């Protein structure tokens, strides 16, 4: 009898996904696989398709009605521009961290974090806000893990931007998300707050084995915290490989003159497997 071969399903599988708007094509036949437990950075200039791709992964946006499809945790999210019947169940397993925090400012931080439990609560509890004591302990522990347990009973609006973003990350812990998608979570933060947010995501990835995909403009944070980087340009994947292999030449191709200062960034190397407009998984075959 042949020995059984264990095959690990990708946490996220995107196949030939396109998204067209009246003005442009935001995604152009994007294919991508993220393995369970990875921490991956999405980089690219504004308008390159980073946020659009993340929204498609959760089914918040539907792709063109062509051959494109997305699977998350082995279940279809959408195919040919149509949502799957599994989409609500999948969303309960995926935490989304938005750039603008998505907290209710007048409510305590604790209450905002507890909303992460709503997907598994009976309707009457969600309507009355009668959160079980076990969930309250879970929320306080999540806030402690991101370093703001002392802010639990303050109004969310009283927190700094970085603290609000860490509260949003704590909410994904309470949700018990298996995947965290973070859409430019440090775009509006100062360097110290940015570092703390990225450290929180990296710690959750390492300790909980949660798959993390984070879109970033700050290339130095991608190199420091994410072993793998996927770069988008005009809606296409133009680099997919080790963050340590990013080069100034590659980054200039992505960002233009905005990155003249990147030569000195720690971790940016002098060479990389990069083929403009071609996913690197195909680069070796083309070169051969």
C-alpha positions as CSV (number, residue, x, y, z in Angstrom):
1,X,0.0,0.0,0.0
2,X,1.4,3.4,-0.9
3,X,2.1,5.7,2.0
4,X,-0.4,8.5,2.3
5,X,0.9,11.9,1.2
6,X,-0.1,14.8,3.4
7,X,-1.1,17.8,1.4
8,X,-1.4,21.1,3.2
9,X,-4.1,23.4,1.8
10,X,-3.1,27.0,1.1
11,X,-4.6,29.4,3.6
12,X,-5.4,31.7,0.7
13,X,-5.5,30.7,-3.0
14,X,-6.1,33.4,-5.6
15,X,-6.4,32.2,-9.2
16,X,-6.5,34.5,-12.3
17,X,-8.4,37.2,-10.4
18,X,-9.3,40.4,-12.3
19,X,-11.2,43.4,-11.3
20,X,-12.2,46.2,-13.8
21,X,-13.6,49.6,-13.0
22,X,-14.7,52.2,-15.6
23,X,-11.4,54.0,-15.4
24,X,-9.0,51.1,-15.1
25,X,-8.2,47.5,-14.4
26,X,-7.5,47.3,-10.7
27,X,-6.4,43.6,-10.7
28,X,-5.2,41.9,-13.8
29,X,-5.2,38.0,-13.6
30,X,-3.6,37.9,-10.2
31,X,-2.6,34.4,-9.0
32,X,-1.2,33.9,-5.5
33,X,-1.0,31.3,-2.8
34,X,-0.3,32.0,0.9
35,X,0.6,29.1,3.1
36,X,-0.8,28.6,6.6
37,X,1.3,30.5,9.2
38,X,3.0,32.8,6.8
39,X,3.5,36.5,7.4
40,X,3.5,38.2,4.0
41,X,3.8,41.9,3.0
42,X,1.9,43.4,0.1
43,X,3.8,46.4,-1.3
44,X,3.2,48.7,-4.3
45,X,2.4,52.3,-5.1
46,X,-1.0,53.8,-4.4
47,X,-3.5,52.4,-6.8
48,X,-1.5,49.2,-7.5
49,X,-4.3,47.0,-6.2
50,X,-3.2,46.1,-2.7
51,X,-6.4,47.1,-0.9
52,X,-8.6,45.8,-3.7
53,X,-6.9,42.4,-3.5
54,X,-7.4,42.1,0.3
55,X,-11.1,43.1,0.0
56,X,-11.6,40.4,-2.6
57,X,-10.1,37.7,-0.3
58,X,-12.9,38.3,2.2
59,X,-15.6,38.7,-0.4
60,X,-16.2,42.4,0.4
61,X,-15.6,43.0,-3.3
62,X,-16.4,40.6,-6.2
63,X,-14.1,40.1,-9.2
64,X,-14.9,40.3,-12.8
65,X,-17.2,37.6,-14.2
66,X,-14.5,35.6,-15.9
67,X,-12.3,32.7,-14.7
68,X,-11.1,34.2,-11.5
69,X,-11.5,32.5,-8.2
70,X,-10.5,32.7,-4.5
71,X,-10.4,30.0,-1.9
72,X,-9.7,30.6,1.8
73,X,-9.0,27.8,4.3
74,X,-10.0,25.3,1.7
75,X,-13.4,26.8,1.0
76,X,-14.4,28.9,-2.1
77,X,-15.0,32.6,-1.4
78,X,-16.0,33.6,-4.9
79,X,-15.7,32.3,-8.4
80,X,-16.3,34.0,-11.7
81,X,-17.5,37.2,-9.9
82,X,-20.1,35.4,-7.8
83,X,-20.0,34.9,-4.0
84,X,-19.9,31.4,-2.5
85,X,-22.5,30.1,-0.1
86,X,-19.6,29.6,2.3
87,X,-18.7,33.3,2.5
88,X,-20.3,34.1,5.8
89,X,-18.6,31.2,7.6
90,X,-15.3,32.1,6.1
91,X,-15.5,35.7,7.2
92,X,-16.0,34.5,10.7
93,X,-12.5,32.9,10.5
94,X,-10.8,35.9,8.9
95,X,-10.0,39.1,10.8
96,X,-9.7,42.4,8.9
97,X,-7.7,45.3,10.2
98,X,-8.6,48.5,8.4
99,X,-6.4,51.6,8.0
100,X,-9.0,53.7,9.8
101,X,-9.4,51.4,12.8
102,X,-13.2,50.9,12.5
103,X,-13.8,51.4,16.2
104,X,-16.8,53.1,17.8
105,X,-15.3,56.1,19.4
106,X,-17.9,56.7,22.1
107,X,-17.7,53.1,23.4
108,X,-15.1,51.7,25.7
109,X,-12.2,49.9,24.2
110,X,-13.3,46.7,25.9
111,X,-16.7,46.8,24.2
112,X,-15.1,47.4,20.8
113,X,-12.8,44.4,21.2
114,X,-15.7,42.2,22.4
115,X,-17.5,42.8,19.0
116,X,-15.0,40.3,17.7
117,X,-17.2,37.6,19.4
118,X,-20.4,38.6,17.6
119,X,-20.0,36.0,14.9
120,X,-20.3,33.2,17.3
121,X,-22.9,34.7,19.7
122,X,-26.7,34.0,19.8
123,X,-28.7,36.9,18.3
124,X,-30.2,37.9,21.7
125,X,-26.8,38.3,23.2
126,X,-25.5,40.4,20.4
127,X,-28.5,42.7,20.5
128,X,-28.3,43.2,24.3
129,X,-24.5,43.3,24.6
130,X,-24.6,40.6,27.3
131,X,-21.1,39.3,26.7
132,X,-20.2,36.2,28.8
133,X,-17.6,36.5,31.5
134,X,-15.3,34.1,29.5
135,X,-15.4,36.4,26.5
136,X,-14.6,39.4,28.8
137,X,-11.5,37.6,30.1
138,X,-10.5,36.7,26.6
139,X,-10.8,40.4,25.5
140,X,-8.8,41.6,28.5
141,X,-6.1,39.0,27.7
142,X,-6.1,40.1,24.1
143,X,-5.6,43.8,25.1
144,X,-2.8,42.7,27.4
145,X,-1.1,40.9,24.6
146,X,-1.0,44.1,22.4
147,X,0.1,46.2,25.4
148,X,-3.0,48.3,26.1
149,X,-4.9,46.4,28.9
150,X,-4.7,49.6,31.0
151,X,-6.9,51.3,28.4
152,X,-9.7,48.7,28.5
153,X,-12.3,51.0,30.0
154,X,-11.4,54.3,28.2
155,X,-13.4,55.6,25.3
156,X,-11.9,54.4,22.1
157,X,-11.8,58.0,20.8
158,X,-9.4,58.9,23.7
159,X,-6.7,56.5,22.4
160,X,-3.9,57.5,20.1
161,X,-3.9,56.2,16.5
162,X,-1.4,53.4,17.3
163,X,-3.4,52.3,20.4
164,X,-6.6,52.2,18.4
165,X,-4.9,50.1,15.8
166,X,-3.7,47.7,18.5
167,X,-7.2,47.5,19.8
168,X,-8.4,46.5,16.3
169,X,-5.8,43.8,16.3
170,X,-7.0,42.6,19.8
171,X,-10.5,42.3,18.3
172,X,-9.2,39.8,15.7
173,X,-7.7,37.8,18.6
174,X,-11.1,37.7,20.4
175,X,-12.6,36.7,17.0
176,X,-10.2,33.7,17.1
177,X,-9.3,34.5,13.5
178,X,-7.1,32.0,11.6
179,X,-6.1,34.7,9.1
180,X,-5.5,38.4,9.7
181,X,-5.6,40.7,6.7
182,X,-4.3,44.2,7.6
183,X,-4.9,47.0,5.0
184,X,-2.2,49.6,5.5
185,X,-2.5,49.5,9.3
186,X,0.4,51.9,9.9
187,X,-0.2,54.3,7.1
188,X,-1.2,57.2,9.4
189,X,1.0,56.4,12.3
190,X,4.3,57.7,13.6
191,X,7.4,55.4,13.5
192,X,7.2,54.3,17.1
193,X,3.5,53.5,16.9
194,X,4.1,51.7,13.6
195,X,6.7,49.6,15.2
196,X,4.4,48.5,18.0
197,X,1.6,47.6,15.6
198,X,3.9,45.5,13.5
199,X,5.4,43.9,16.5
200,X,1.9,42.9,17.7
201,X,1.1,41.4,14.3
202,X,4.4,39.5,14.2
203,X,4.0,38.2,17.7
204,X,0.5,36.9,16.9
205,X,1.9,35.2,13.8
206,X,4.7,33.6,15.7
207,X,2.9,32.5,18.8
208,X,-0.6,31.7,17.5
209,X,0.5,30.5,14.0
210,X,-2.1,32.9,12.5
211,X,-1.6,33.7,8.8
212,X,-1.0,37.4,8.4
213,X,-1.1,39.4,5.2
214,X,-0.3,43.1,5.6
215,X,-0.3,45.8,2.9
216,X,2.4,48.4,3.5
217,X,4.0,51.5,2.0
218,X,6.9,51.3,4.4
219,X,9.3,48.9,2.7
220,X,11.6,48.9,5.7
221,X,8.9,47.4,7.8
222,X,8.1,44.8,5.2
223,X,11.8,43.7,5.2
224,X,12.0,43.8,9.0
225,X,8.8,41.9,9.9
226,X,7.7,39.9,6.9
227,X,9.9,37.0,5.5
228,X,8.0,37.1,2.2
229,X,6.9,40.1,0.1
230,X,4.5,40.3,-2.8
231,X,4.7,43.4,-5.0
232,X,1.9,44.7,-7.2
233,X,2.2,47.2,-10.0
234,X,-0.9,48.2,-12.1
235,X,-2.8,45.3,-10.7
236,X,-0.3,42.6,-11.6
237,X,2.1,40.6,-9.4
238,X,5.6,41.6,-10.4
239,X,7.5,40.1,-7.5
240,X,6.9,37.3,-5.1
241,X,9.8,36.2,-3.0
242,X,12.0,36.8,0.1
243,X,11.8,40.3,1.5
244,X,15.5,40.1,2.0
245,X,15.9,39.9,-1.8
246,X,14.3,43.3,-2.5
247,X,16.6,45.7,-4.3
248,X,16.7,49.5,-4.9
249,X,16.2,48.8,-8.7
250,X,13.0,46.8,-8.0
251,X,11.7,49.4,-5.6
252,X,12.3,52.2,-8.1
253,X,10.4,50.3,-10.7
254,X,7.5,50.1,-8.3
255,X,7.6,53.6,-6.8
256,X,9.6,55.7,-9.2
257,X,11.6,58.7,-7.8
258,X,9.9,58.3,-4.4
259,X,12.5,55.8,-3.4
260,X,15.7,57.5,-4.2
261,X,16.6,57.3,-0.5
262,X,16.0,53.5,-0.3
263,X,19.6,52.6,-1.2
264,X,20.5,52.9,2.5
265,X,17.6,50.8,3.9
266,X,18.9,48.0,6.0
267,X,18.0,44.7,4.3
268,X,17.7,45.9,0.8
269,X,20.1,43.8,-1.2
270,X,22.0,44.3,-4.5
271,X,20.2,41.5,-6.3
272,X,16.8,39.9,-6.5
273,X,14.8,37.5,-8.6
274,X,12.6,40.0,-10.3
275,X,11.1,40.1,-13.8
276,X,9.0,43.1,-14.6
277,X,5.4,42.1,-15.2
278,X,6.1,38.4,-14.5
279,X,5.3,36.4,-11.3
280,X,8.6,35.0,-10.1
281,X,7.2,31.5,-9.8
282,X,7.4,31.5,-13.6
283,X,10.7,33.4,-13.9
284,X,13.0,30.3,-13.8
285,X,11.1,28.5,-16.4
286,X,11.1,31.5,-18.7
287,X,14.9,32.0,-18.1
288,X,15.5,28.4,-19.0
